[in-house]
Amino acid sequence: DAGADVLAVHGRTREQYYSGKADWDIIAEVKRAVQAKVIGNGDIFTAQDAVGLLEKTKCDAVMVARGAQGNPFLFTQIRELLETGCVKTIPTEEQKIRMCLRQARLAVGQKGETLAIKQMRGHASHYIKGMKHAARLRTEVVRADTYAQLEEILTGILRPMDET
């Protein structure tokens, strides 16, 4: 009634922070109660999650947050699932590493190397999650101070790792 055209609703309380499951039922309640368009948010980690939220809540759009960390391919996957009914884009480890380095280069161009690489330490950790030797690589990544160091660590993933 106040004139909002769009509402973004996160299905998790402030007290929950990142714990528990997002309450998609509350998003559906808001959608039924208002004339404005509703953007649903919460627990979108796969394309199937996004489509599930749309189907369950009848919201007009989905907002992706943490699910995109280290996985910018998620947006393409959501589009594919909505348009074709299946996900075709399954990124390889090499594609993930190349995308991480691209993000790092863009960040360096915008923020300068010192700040960008400090911020990229966390982002790179998300990209390598689930890869072989990820724990060891994270330890190395968080010590990177330059783009060259980050690149050396990440491209090392693409070469066979020493098992010792």
DRENPA-3360 file (N, C-alpha, C; in nm, 2 decimals, always signed):
BEGIN
1 = DAGADVLA = +0.08/-0.12/+0.00/+0.00/+0.00/+0.00/+0.08/+0.13/+0.00 ~ +0.21/+0.11/+0.04/+0.30/+0.23/+0.04/+0.36/+0.26/-0.09 ~ +0.33/+0.18/-0.19/+0.38/+0.21/-0.33/+0.50/+0.13/-0.37 ~ +0.54/+0.03/-0.30/+0.65/-0.05/-0.35/+0.61/-0.13/-0.47 ~ +0.70/-0.14/-0.57/+0.67/-0.22/-0.69/+0.73/-0.36/-0.68 ~ +0.84/-0.37/-0.60/+0.91/-0.49/-0.58/+0.95/-0.51/-0.44 ~ +0.94/-0.63/-0.39/+0.99/-0.67/-0.25/+1.08/-0.79/-0.26 ~ +1.19/-0.78/-0.19/+1.28/-0.89/-0.18/+1.26/-0.95/-0.05;
9 = VHGRTREQ = +1.23/-1.08/-0.04/+1.21/-1.15/+0.09/+1.31/-1.26/+0.11 ~ +1.38/-1.25/+0.22/+1.47/-1.36/+0.25/+1.40/-1.45/+0.35 ~ +1.39/-1.58/+0.33/+1.32/-1.67/+0.41/+1.40/-1.71/+0.54 ~ +1.48/-1.62/+0.59/+1.55/-1.65/+0.72/+1.55/-1.53/+0.80 ~ +1.54/-1.55/+0.93/+1.54/-1.44/+1.03/+1.68/-1.39/+1.05 ~ +1.69/-1.27/+1.11/+1.82/-1.21/+1.14/+1.89/-1.30/+1.25 ~ +1.81/-1.35/+1.34/+1.86/-1.43/+1.45/+1.92/-1.57/+1.39 ~ +1.86/-1.62/+1.28/+1.91/-1.74/+1.22/+2.05/-1.72/+1.16;
17 = YYSGKADW = +2.07/-1.60/+1.11/+2.19/-1.57/+1.04/+2.21/-1.67/+0.92 ~ +2.31/-1.76/+0.92/+2.32/-1.85/+0.81/+2.28/-1.99/+0.86 ~ +2.23/-2.01/+0.98/+2.19/-2.14/+1.03/+2.05/-2.18/+0.99 ~ +2.02/-2.31/+1.00/+1.89/-2.35/+0.97/+1.85/-2.34/+0.82 ~ +1.73/-2.37/+0.79/+1.68/-2.37/+0.65/+1.60/-2.24/+0.63 ~ +1.61/-2.18/+0.51/+1.53/-2.07/+0.48/+1.38/-2.11/+0.47 ~ +1.29/-2.03/+0.52/+1.15/-2.06/+0.52/+1.09/-2.01/+0.39 ~ +1.07/-2.09/+0.30/+1.01/-2.05/+0.17/+0.86/-2.03/+0.18;
25 = DIIAEVKR = +0.80/-2.09/+0.29/+0.66/-2.07/+0.31/+0.63/-1.92/+0.33 ~ +0.72/-1.86/+0.41/+0.69/-1.71/+0.44/+0.70/-1.63/+0.31 ~ +0.79/-1.67/+0.22/+0.80/-1.60/+0.09/+0.67/-1.62/+0.01 ~ +0.62/-1.74/+0.01/+0.49/-1.76/-0.05/+0.38/-1.68/+0.01 ~ +0.38/-1.67/+0.14/+0.27/-1.59/+0.21/+0.28/-1.45/+0.17 ~ +0.40/-1.39/+0.16/+0.42/-1.25/+0.12/+0.37/-1.24/-0.03 ~ +0.40/-1.33/-0.11/+0.36/-1.33/-0.25/+0.21/-1.32/-0.26 ~ +0.14/-1.40/-0.18/-0.01/-1.41/-0.19/-0.07/-1.28/-0.13;
33 = AVQAKVIG = +0.01/-1.21/-0.04/-0.05/-1.10/+0.03/-0.03/-0.96/-0.04 ~ +0.06/-0.95/-0.14/+0.09/-0.82/-0.20/+0.07/-0.82/-0.35 ~ +0.05/-0.70/-0.40/+0.03/-0.69/-0.54/+0.17/-0.67/-0.61 ~ +0.27/-0.63/-0.53/+0.40/-0.60/-0.58/+0.47/-0.73/-0.63 ~ +0.56/-0.72/-0.71/+0.65/-0.84/-0.75/+0.73/-0.88/-0.63 ~ +0.75/-1.01/-0.62/+0.83/-1.06/-0.50/+0.95/-1.13/-0.55 ~ +1.07/-1.10/-0.50/+1.19/-1.17/-0.52/+1.22/-1.26/-0.40 ~ +1.23/-1.39/-0.43/+1.26/-1.48/-0.32/+1.41/-1.51/-0.30;
41 = NGDIFTAQ = +1.45/-1.52/-0.18/+1.59/-1.54/-0.15/+1.61/-1.64/-0.03 ~ +1.71/-1.73/-0.04/+1.74/-1.81/+0.07/+1.76/-1.96/+0.02 ~ +1.88/-2.01/+0.05/+1.92/-2.15/+0.02/+1.91/-2.18/-0.13 ~ +1.97/-2.09/-0.21/+1.98/-2.12/-0.35/+2.12/-2.15/-0.38 ~ +2.15/-2.28/-0.39/+2.29/-2.33/-0.41/+2.30/-2.41/-0.54 ~ +2.18/-2.45/-0.60/+2.18/-2.52/-0.73/+2.07/-2.46/-0.82 ~ +2.08/-2.49/-0.94/+1.97/-2.45/-1.03/+1.84/-2.51/-0.99 ~ +1.84/-2.63/-0.94/+1.72/-2.70/-0.89/+1.66/-2.63/-0.77;
49 = DAVGLLEK = +1.75/-2.57/-0.69/+1.70/-2.49/-0.57/+1.62/-2.37/-0.62 ~ +1.67/-2.30/-0.72/+1.61/-2.18/-0.78/+1.47/-2.21/-0.83 ~ +1.47/-2.32/-0.92/+1.34/-2.36/-0.98/+1.24/-2.40/-0.87 ~ +1.29/-2.47/-0.77/+1.21/-2.52/-0.66/+1.15/-2.40/-0.58 ~ +1.23/-2.30/-0.56/+1.18/-2.18/-0.49/+1.07/-2.11/-0.57 ~ +1.09/-2.10/-0.70/+0.99/-2.04/-0.79/+0.86/-2.11/-0.79 ~ +0.87/-2.25/-0.80/+0.75/-2.33/-0.81/+0.68/-2.33/-0.67 ~ +0.75/-2.34/-0.56/+0.68/-2.34/-0.43/+0.62/-2.21/-0.39;
57 = TKCDAVMV = +0.69/-2.10/-0.42/+0.64/-1.97/-0.37/+0.56/-1.89/-0.47 ~ +0.58/-1.93/-0.60/+0.52/-1.85/-0.71/+0.57/-1.71/-0.71 ~ +0.69/-1.69/-0.65/+0.75/-1.56/-0.66/+0.79/-1.52/-0.80 ~ +0.82/-1.40/-0.83/+0.85/-1.35/-0.96/+0.99/-1.37/-1.01 ~ +1.08/-1.38/-0.91/+1.22/-1.39/-0.94/+1.29/-1.45/-0.82 ~ +1.42/-1.49/-0.84/+1.50/-1.55/-0.74/+1.63/-1.46/-0.72 ~ +1.67/-1.44/-0.60/+1.79/-1.37/-0.57/+1.89/-1.48/-0.52 ~ +2.01/-1.48/-0.58/+2.11/-1.57/-0.54/+2.22/-1.50/-0.46;
65 = ARGAQGNP = +2.26/-1.55/-0.35/+2.36/-1.49/-0.27/+2.48/-1.58/-0.25 ~ +2.49/-1.64/-0.13/+2.61/-1.73/-0.10/+2.63/-1.84/-0.20 ~ +2.52/-1.89/-0.26/+2.53/-2.00/-0.36/+2.62/-1.96/-0.48 ~ +2.64/-1.84/-0.50/+2.72/-1.79/-0.62/+2.87/-1.78/-0.58 ~ +2.90/-1.79/-0.45/+3.04/-1.78/-0.41/+3.12/-1.89/-0.47 ~ +3.21/-1.86/-0.55/+3.30/-1.96/-0.62/+3.22/-2.04/-0.72 ~ +3.10/-2.00/-0.76/+3.02/-2.07/-0.86/+2.94/-1.97/-0.94 ~ +3.00/-1.88/-1.01/+2.93/-1.79/-1.10/+2.86/-1.86/-1.21;
73 = FLFTQIRE = +2.89/-1.99/-1.23/+2.83/-2.07/-1.33/+2.68/-2.10/-1.30 ~ +2.65/-2.08/-1.17/+2.51/-2.10/-1.12/+2.40/-2.03/-1.20 ~ +2.43/-1.91/-1.24/+2.34/-1.82/-1.31/+2.30/-1.88/-1.45 ~ +2.41/-1.93/-1.52/+2.39/-2.00/-1.64/+2.31/-2.13/-1.62 ~ +2.34/-2.20/-1.52/+2.27/-2.32/-1.49/+2.12/-2.30/-1.46 ~ +2.09/-2.20/-1.39/+1.95/-2.16/-1.36/+1.88/-2.13/-1.49 ~ +1.94/-2.05/-1.57/+1.88/-2.01/-1.70/+1.85/-2.14/-1.78 ~ +1.95/-2.22/-1.79/+1.94/-2.35/-1.87/+1.82/-2.43/-1.82;
81 = LLETGCVK = +1.82/-2.45/-1.69/+1.71/-2.53/-1.63/+1.57/-2.47/-1.66 ~ +1.56/-2.34/-1.65/+1.43/-2.28/-1.68/+1.40/-2.29/-1.82 ~ +1.49/-2.27/-1.91/+1.47/-2.27/-2.06/+1.46/-2.40/-2.12 ~ +1.53/-2.50/-2.07/+1.54/-2.63/-2.14/+1.50/-2.75/-2.05 ~ +1.49/-2.73/-1.93/+1.45/-2.84/-1.84/+1.57/-2.92/-1.79 ~ +1.69/-2.88/-1.84/+1.81/-2.95/-1.79/+1.93/-2.86/-1.78 ~ +2.02/-2.90/-1.70/+2.15/-2.82/-1.68/+2.25/-2.88/-1.76 ~ +2.31/-2.80/-1.85/+2.41/-2.85/-1.95/+2.55/-2.81/-1.90;
89 = TIPTEEQK = +2.56/-2.69/-1.84/+2.69/-2.64/-1.80/+2.73/-2.69/-1.67 ~ +2.83/-2.78/-1.67/+2.89/-2.84/-1.55/+3.04/-2.80/-1.56 ~ +3.08/-2.70/-1.49/+3.22/-2.65/-1.50/+3.32/-2.75/-1.46 ~ +3.43/-2.76/-1.53/+3.55/-2.84/-1.49/+3.63/-2.77/-1.39 ~ +3.72/-2.84/-1.33/+3.81/-2.77/-1.23/+3.89/-2.66/-1.31 ~ +3.93/-2.69/-1.43/+4.01/-2.59/-1.51/+3.92/-2.46/-1.53 ~ +3.80/-2.48/-1.57/+3.71/-2.37/-1.59/+3.69/-2.29/-1.46 ~ +3.68/-2.35/-1.35/+3.66/-2.28/-1.22/+3.79/-2.20/-1.19;
97 = IRMCLRQA = +3.91/-2.26/-1.21/+4.03/-2.19/-1.19/+4.05/-2.07/-1.28 ~ +4.02/-2.09/-1.41/+4.03/-1.98/-1.50/+3.93/-1.87/-1.47 ~ +3.81/-1.90/-1.42/+3.71/-1.80/-1.38/+3.76/-1.73/-1.26 ~ +3.82/-1.80/-1.17/+3.87/-1.73/-1.04/+3.98/-1.64/-1.08 ~ +4.07/-1.68/-1.17/+4.18/-1.59/-1.21/+4.13/-1.47/-1.29 ~ +4.02/-1.49/-1.37/+3.96/-1.38/-1.44/+3.90/-1.28/-1.34 ~ +3.83/-1.33/-1.24/+3.77/-1.24/-1.13/+3.89/-1.17/-1.06 ~ +4.00/-1.23/-1.03/+4.11/-1.17/-0.97/+4.17/-1.06/-1.05;
105 = RLAVGQKG = +4.18/-1.08/-1.18/+4.24/-0.98/-1.27/+4.14/-0.86/-1.28 ~ +4.01/-0.88/-1.29/+3.92/-0.77/-1.29/+3.92/-0.69/-1.16 ~ +3.93/-0.77/-1.05/+3.94/-0.70/-0.92/+4.06/-0.62/-0.90 ~ +4.18/-0.67/-0.95/+4.30/-0.59/-0.95/+4.29/-0.46/-1.03 ~ +4.22/-0.47/-1.14/+4.20/-0.36/-1.23/+4.11/-0.25/-1.16 ~ +4.02/-0.29/-1.08/+3.93/-0.20/-1.01/+3.98/-0.15/-0.88 ~ +4.05/-0.24/-0.80/+4.08/-0.20/-0.66/+4.23/-0.19/-0.63 ~ +4.31/-0.23/-0.73/+4.45/-0.23/-0.70/+4.49/-0.37/-0.65;
113 = ETLAIKQM = +4.61/-0.41/-0.67/+4.65/-0.55/-0.64/+4.64/-0.58/-0.49 ~ +4.68/-0.49/-0.40/+4.69/-0.52/-0.26/+4.55/-0.56/-0.20 ~ +4.45/-0.47/-0.22/+4.32/-0.49/-0.17/+4.25/-0.61/-0.25 ~ +4.27/-0.61/-0.38/+4.20/-0.72/-0.46/+4.25/-0.86/-0.41 ~ +4.37/-0.87/-0.40/+4.42/-1.01/-0.36/+4.38/-1.04/-0.22 ~ +4.38/-0.95/-0.13/+4.33/-0.98/+0.00/+4.19/-1.03/+0.00 ~ +4.11/-0.96/-0.08/+3.97/-1.01/-0.09/+3.95/-1.14/-0.17 ~ +4.04/-1.16/-0.27/+4.03/-1.28/-0.35/+4.07/-1.40/-0.27;
121 = RGHASHYI = +4.14/-1.39/-0.16/+4.18/-1.51/-0.09/+4.05/-1.59/-0.05 ~ +3.95/-1.51/+0.00/+3.83/-1.58/+0.04/+3.75/-1.63/-0.08 ~ +3.75/-1.55/-0.19/+3.68/-1.60/-0.31/+3.74/-1.72/-0.37 ~ +3.88/-1.72/-0.37/+3.95/-1.84/-0.43/+3.92/-1.96/-0.35 ~ +3.91/-1.95/-0.22/+3.88/-2.06/-0.13/+3.74/-2.12/-0.17 ~ +3.65/-2.04/-0.21/+3.52/-2.09/-0.25/+3.53/-2.17/-0.38 ~ +3.61/-2.11/-0.47/+3.63/-2.18/-0.60/+3.69/-2.32/-0.59 ~ +3.78/-2.34/-0.50/+3.86/-2.46/-0.49/+3.79/-2.56/-0.40;
129 = KGMKHAAR = +3.68/-2.52/-0.33/+3.61/-2.61/-0.24/+3.57/-2.74/-0.31 ~ +3.60/-2.85/-0.25/+3.57/-2.98/-0.31/+3.67/-3.04/-0.40 ~ +3.77/-2.96/-0.44/+3.88/-3.01/-0.52/+3.98/-3.09/-0.44 ~ +4.05/-3.18/-0.51/+4.15/-3.26/-0.44/+4.26/-3.16/-0.38 ~ +4.30/-3.19/-0.26/+4.40/-3.11/-0.18/+4.35/-2.97/-0.15 ~ +4.21/-2.95/-0.14/+4.16/-2.82/-0.12/+4.21/-2.76/+0.01 ~ +4.22/-2.83/+0.12/+4.26/-2.78/+0.25/+4.40/-2.72/+0.24 ~ +4.49/-2.80/+0.18/+4.63/-2.75/+0.16/+4.63/-2.63/+0.07;
137 = LRTEVVRA = +4.55/-2.63/-0.04/+4.55/-2.52/-0.13/+4.50/-2.39/-0.06 ~ +4.40/-2.41/+0.02/+4.34/-2.29/+0.09/+4.45/-2.23/+0.18 ~ +4.53/-2.31/+0.25/+4.64/-2.26/+0.33/+4.73/-2.18/+0.25 ~ +4.76/-2.22/+0.13/+4.85/-2.14/+0.04/+4.78/-2.02/-0.01 ~ +4.66/-2.03/-0.05/+4.58/-1.92/-0.11/+4.57/-1.80/-0.01 ~ +4.55/-1.83/+0.12/+4.53/-1.72/+0.21/+4.66/-1.65/+0.24 ~ +4.77/-1.70/+0.19/+4.90/-1.63/+0.21/+4.94/-1.55/+0.09 ~ +4.87/-1.56/-0.02/+4.90/-1.49/-0.14/+4.89/-1.34/-0.12;
145 = DTYAQLEE = +4.99/-1.27/-0.17/+4.99/-1.12/-0.16/+4.99/-1.06/-0.29 ~ +5.01/-1.13/-0.40/+5.01/-1.07/-0.53/+4.93/-1.16/-0.63 ~ +4.89/-1.10/-0.74/+4.82/-1.18/-0.84/+4.91/-1.29/-0.89 ~ +5.04/-1.27/-0.91/+5.13/-1.37/-0.96/+5.13/-1.49/-0.86 ~ +5.14/-1.46/-0.73/+5.14/-1.57/-0.64/+5.01/-1.65/-0.64 ~ +4.89/-1.58/-0.65/+4.76/-1.65/-0.66/+4.75/-1.73/-0.78 ~ +4.80/-1.68/-0.89/+4.80/-1.75/-1.02/+4.88/-1.88/-1.01 ~ +5.00/-1.87/-0.95/+5.09/-1.98/-0.94/+5.02/-2.09/-0.86;
153 = ILTGILRP = +4.96/-2.05/-0.75/+4.89/-2.15/-0.66/+4.78/-2.22/-0.74 ~ +4.70/-2.14/-0.80/+4.58/-2.19/-0.86/+4.61/-2.27/-0.99 ~ +4.70/-2.23/-1.07/+4.74/-2.31/-1.19/+4.81/-2.43/-1.15 ~ +4.87/-2.44/-1.03/+4.92/-2.56/-0.98/+4.82/-2.67/-0.96 ~ +4.70/-2.63/-0.94/+4.59/-2.73/-0.92/+4.57/-2.81/-1.05 ~ +4.60/-2.74/-1.16/+4.58/-2.80/-1.29/+4.69/-2.90/-1.33 ~ +4.80/-2.89/-1.26/+4.91/-2.99/-1.28/+4.89/-3.10/-1.17 ~ +4.94/-3.22/-1.20/+4.93/-3.33/-1.10/+4.99/-3.29/-0.97;
161 = MDET = +4.92/-3.31/-0.86/+4.97/-3.27/-0.73/+5.06/-3.38/-0.67 ~ +5.17/-3.33/-0.60/+5.26/-3.42/-0.53/+5.18/-3.48/-0.41 ~ +5.17/-3.61/-0.40/+5.10/-3.68/-0.29/+5.17/-3.67/-0.15 ~ +5.29/-3.62/-0.15/+5.36/-3.61/-0.02/+5.33/-3.49/+0.05;
% end
